């Protein structure tokens, strides 16, 4: 092997006939070199991948990933780059023993006359079984496609404006906002149920009593 040449392993983390596949695309109004460079620095990924807690690069080919599940648990794995072409492609897969077996590729293609970049993410994963699998499934399985689409929108906003998108475009933020509104209204609802309704009942009772006395 020539000096400086990268050596990729040949193990398979997700067999072609197994796992769940996600394929999403977004167009970012920034040059390919800029988008590729940002993504290739894996420590940037948690800035737009909502459930990704951290990525630590071990060397040029290997990294350690920590993901937070919907239940607050964390899953971890080591990943390795299996192919990369500057400003064009990054492919990776998990190493043996990963909590979540996964493999994927990101393509970077010029768009909008070379002023923009079409980013396509193709991901395959196999969540673990048991309770951990149920927690992971909420992130990777049932919501996998929408999560990836959401993360790509965050990447687009981050690279184009320097900021992630407003919460209104995030389905989870919408649910969180609704929960906050419900919590904010809870004291009012409590007062209405515990104070106003009994007061109305008492008023009706007194009115009935007065009318009864007059009739008598």
Number of C-alpha atoms within 10 A of each C-alpha: 6 6 5 6 7 14 12 11 11 7 11 14 21 19 13 10 6 10 16 17 18 18 16 16 16 15 18 24 19 19 20 23 15 14 21 22 13 15 14 16 12 17 16 14 18 17 18 20 19 15 18 17 18 19 21 14 17 12 8 9 16 17 19 17 20 18 22 18 21 15 12 10 11 17 20 18 20 22 24 21 21 20 16 17 11 12 19 15 17 20 18 20 26 27 22 14 11 18 21 24 23 24 25 20 19 21 19 23 18 20 17 13 8 12 12 20 26 20 24 18 20 16 22 21 23 22 22 17 13 9 9 16 18 18 22 27 19 15 21 26 21 12 11 19 18 17 21 22 17 21 21 22 21 22 26 24 18 16 16 13 10 10 14 17 17 10 12 11 12 17 13 13 13 13 12 13 14 12 12 12 11 12 12 11 11 12 11 11 14 11 11 13 12 11 11 13 12 12 13 11 11 12 12 12 11 12 12 11 12 12 10 10 9 7 7 6
